[in-house]
Amino acid sequence: MCRRIIVLVPVLFFIGCSVTSPPSRYQQHQDSAPIYRMDPASIQDATPKVEPPSRQGNKSPYEVRGITYQLLPDSQGYSATGMASWYGSKFHGHTTSNGEIYNMFAMSAAHKTLPIPTYLRVTNIENGRKVIVRVNDRGPFHGNRIIDLSYAAAMKLGFANQGVAAVNIEAIDPAAWNNRHNQTVPVTRQIPEVGTQGIFIQVAAFSQLESAQQLRRQLLLQTDQSVVILRDNQISPNLHKVQIGPVDNLELAQQIRQSLHANGHDMPMIIGLPKI
């Protein structure tokens, strides 16, 4: 009788020292700034407008890394103080939580619990600089950070080089904001005689009225003084001068001038002196 001998050949499975992670949708491993530096003075704030809630990005509750987040019912009266970070090249061109494309050169932000979209005024506590951003993303989900800003917003606030900064964030009511800032802009003749109407601080001059109006809206967020647009119909009818004033005294005018310069504006001119 013939016997069959069965030889068992061990099969070896070689396992590497580390488990390969699923491929990331991001090409960069670490985030970074763009290859060129933006001029903070050229960065325009987001303009608040009344918008319906986004169809995406407003699921509540939602879970990230084992933590459950509950969205706020609305943003009315919201304010908070804490640490802000920013995100840039790694995420540039990818979709945000509401389906929009992230643009690191736009004035946007990510927040964990505010409705999307929400407009926020963000103040850098260290230097007093302010910006307006539009929340269209979720995050940040690490550390003690309360908001993740676009690279542009971080540049304008003056902390892109250091990565994080202490900030205060306040929700903006778009309807109320528009009622205040989109009123008819006064366009008058130039001051007829230097020194007869107090001190004025000229921040900039534009050939386009729309550009002057945009700057005026920004300045109204940075000062409680009157901001006007002046035009001399006889000498320079196409030049729109954005001025703050009249200011009561020269010392206050100098303070406002230095504050504007610290917020990224070219050094403004004081064009009037107290009448003697």
LOVO-838570 format. One record per residue (C-alpha): residue in three letters; x, y, z. Coordinates in steps of 0.05 Angstrom, whole numbers, padded with zeros to 5 digits, always signed. Layout:
% LOVO-838570
ALAXYZ
...
***
This chain:
% LOVO-838570
MET+00000+00000+00000
CYS+00028+00067-00020
ARG+00029+00121+00031
ARG+00023+00194+00013
ILE+00068+00241+00051
ILE+00041+00311+00056
VAL+00094+00363+00068
LEU+00070+00428+00098
VAL+00109+00487+00072
PRO+00104+00547+00118
VAL+00083+00611+00084
LEU+00115+00672+00113
PHE+00082+00739+00111
PHE+00130+00796+00119
ILE+00101+00856+00155
GLY+00137+00922+00153
CYS+00158+00959+00215
SER+00103+01011+00206
VAL+00032+01010+00180
THR+00022+01053+00118
SER-00029+01108+00131
PRO-00086+01120+00082
PRO-00065+01169+00028
SER-00080+01242+00046
ARG-00119+01287-00001
TYR-00067+01341+00013
GLN-00002+01341-00027
GLN+00037+01376+00027
HIS+00054+01340+00092
GLN+00061+01404+00132
ASP+00026+01470+00122
SER+00065+01532+00099
ALA+00059+01603+00076
PRO+00058+01621+00002
ILE+00125+01634-00032
TYR+00114+01709-00034
ARG+00094+01757+00021
MET+00029+01795+00017
ASP+00026+01870+00031
PRO-00020+01877+00091
ALA-00043+01946+00067
SER-00070+01915+00002
ILE-00114+01863+00037
GLN-00188+01880+00037
ASP-00234+01857+00093
ALA-00292+01811+00079
THR-00356+01852+00068
PRO-00413+01827+00112
LYS-00477+01811+00076
VAL-00541+01775+00094
GLU-00536+01702+00072
PRO-00577+01640+00084
PRO-00544+01582+00123
SER-00499+01540+00079
ARG-00529+01473+00057
GLN-00464+01439+00077
GLY-00423+01448+00140
ASN-00480+01461+00188
LYS-00494+01390+00212
SER-00506+01389+00287
PRO-00482+01353+00327
TYR-00420+01327+00291
GLU-00360+01288+00314
VAL-00285+01297+00301
ARG-00232+01253+00333
GLY-00280+01225+00384
ILE-00305+01294+00407
THR-00377+01315+00394
TYR-00391+01388+00376
GLN-00459+01422+00380
LEU-00470+01483+00335
LEU-00495+01548+00365
PRO-00566+01564+00342
ASP-00543+01632+00316
SER-00484+01680+00322
GLN-00521+01739+00352
GLY-00480+01770+00408
TYR-00424+01719+00403
SER-00355+01739+00428
ALA-00295+01701+00453
THR-00222+01711+00471
GLY-00168+01660+00460
MET-00114+01636+00412
ALA-00118+01640+00337
SER-00078+01601+00286
TRP-00077+01604+00210
TYR-00076+01555+00152
GLY-00045+01565+00083
SER-00014+01528+00024
LYS-00029+01457+00046
PHE-00104+01470+00043
HIS-00105+01522-00013
GLY-00151+01498-00069
HIS-00185+01444-00028
THR-00258+01445-00007
THR-00280+01476+00058
SER-00335+01448+00103
ASN-00390+01484+00065
GLY-00364+01461-00003
GLU-00329+01525-00024
ILE-00257+01525-00047
TYR-00208+01548+00006
ASN-00168+01609-00016
MET-00112+01629+00031
PHE-00112+01699+00001
ALA-00185+01711+00019
MET-00211+01736+00086
SER-00241+01672+00113
ALA-00238+01630+00176
ALA-00255+01563+00208
HIS-00294+01557+00273
LYS-00319+01496+00310
THR-00390+01516+00330
LEU-00412+01581+00296
PRO-00463+01575+00239
ILE-00435+01578+00169
PRO-00431+01631+00144
THR-00417+01679+00202
TYR-00380+01745+00196
LEU-00330+01761+00251
ARG-00290+01821+00273
VAL-00223+01794+00297
THR-00176+01837+00339
ASN-00103+01820+00352
ILE-00098+01835+00426
GLU-00023+01848+00423
ASN-00023+01902+00369
GLY-00096+01924+00364
ARG-00103+01908+00290
LYS-00173+01888+00267
VAL-00200+01849+00208
ILE-00267+01823+00184
VAL-00271+01750+00162
ARG-00325+01703+00137
VAL-00330+01634+00170
ASN-00338+01580+00117
ASP-00300+01522+00149
ARG-00296+01478+00211
GLY-00237+01476+00259
PRO-00187+01482+00289
PHE-00190+01414+00323
HIS-00124+01414+00361
GLY-00097+01452+00421
ASN-00133+01509+00455
ARG-00145+01550+00392
ILE-00213+01583+00382
ILE-00207+01601+00309
ASP-00166+01584+00247
LEU-00155+01643+00201
SER-00135+01647+00128
TYR-00063+01666+00114
ALA-00087+01734+00088
ALA-00124+01749+00153
ALA-00063+01729+00194
MET-00019+01774+00151
LYS-00065+01833+00161
LEU-00068+01820+00236
GLY+00008+01817+00238
PHE+00020+01746+00265
ALA+00032+01704+00202
ASN+00106+01697+00220
GLN+00094+01673+00291
GLY+00038+01623+00276
VAL-00010+01639+00334
ALA-00036+01701+00369
ALA-00083+01720+00425
VAL-00147+01749+00394
ASN-00216+01773+00410
ILE-00271+01752+00361
GLU-00340+01785+00356
ALA-00398+01765+00311
ILE-00424+01818+00263
ASP-00497+01826+00247
PRO-00494+01836+00171
ALA-00560+01874+00167
ALA-00540+01924+00221
TRP-00470+01930+00192
ASN-00498+01947+00123
ASN-00547+01998+00152
ARG-00488+02034+00184
HIS-00434+02028+00130
ASN-00473+02030+00065
GLN-00507+02097+00075
THR-00497+02151+00023
VAL-00425+02174+00027
PRO-00416+02249+00033
VAL-00378+02275-00028
THR-00365+02349-00022
ARG-00316+02402-00044
GLN-00247+02405-00013
ILE-00238+02444+00051
PRO-00242+02516+00028
GLU-00188+02544+00074
VAL-00137+02504+00113
GLY-00145+02514+00188
THR-00215+02542+00187
GLN-00251+02477+00201
GLY-00205+02441+00250
ILE-00155+02385+00238
PHE-00165+02332+00184
ILE-00125+02268+00173
GLN-00120+02247+00101
VAL-00112+02172+00097
ALA-00112+02162+00021
ALA-00137+02189-00045
PHE-00168+02149-00102
SER-00190+02161-00173
GLN-00247+02112-00163
LEU-00304+02130-00115
GLU-00316+02055-00101
SER-00245+02048-00074
ALA-00254+02109-00029
GLN-00320+02081-00003
GLN-00287+02014+00013
LEU-00233+02048+00054
ARG-00284+02092+00089
ARG-00322+02029+00112
GLN-00257+02000+00139
LEU-00239+02063+00176
LEU-00307+02067+00210
LEU-00288+02001+00244
GLN-00222+02030+00268
THR-00242+02098+00294
ASP-00302+02132+00326
GLN-00287+02196+00289
SER-00324+02221+00228
VAL-00297+02195+00161
VAL-00313+02234+00098
ILE-00296+02232+00024
LEU-00278+02299-00005
ARG-00273+02319-00078
ASP-00252+02386-00107
ASN-00296+02394-00169
GLN-00255+02452-00195
ILE-00183+02428-00185
SER-00187+02351-00185
PRO-00258+02326-00197
ASN-00234+02254-00206
LEU-00195+02250-00141
HIS-00232+02225-00080
LYS-00196+02240-00015
VAL-00212+02198+00047
GLN-00205+02239+00109
ILE-00218+02232+00184
GLY-00243+02293+00220
PRO-00251+02346+00241
VAL-00209+02325+00301
ASP-00210+02369+00363
ASN-00135+02375+00376
LEU-00067+02360+00346
GLU-00048+02309+00399
LEU-00110+02267+00383
ALA-00095+02273+00309
GLN-00025+02247+00320
GLN-00051+02188+00360
ILE-00101+02170+00305
ARG-00047+02177+00253
GLN+00001+02130+00289
SER-00055+02079+00303
LEU-00074+02077+00229
HIS-00002+02067+00209
ALA+00004+02010+00259
ASN-00057+01978+00226
GLY-00022+01974+00159
HIS-00040+02040+00127
ASP+00012+02085+00095
MET+00029+02142+00143
PRO-00031+02190+00137
MET-00023+02265+00128
ILE-00048+02318+00176
ILE-00074+02371+00129
GLY-00103+02423+00176
LEU-00080+02459+00238
PRO-00120+02493+00292
LYS-00141+02562+00275
ILE-00098+02614+00312
***
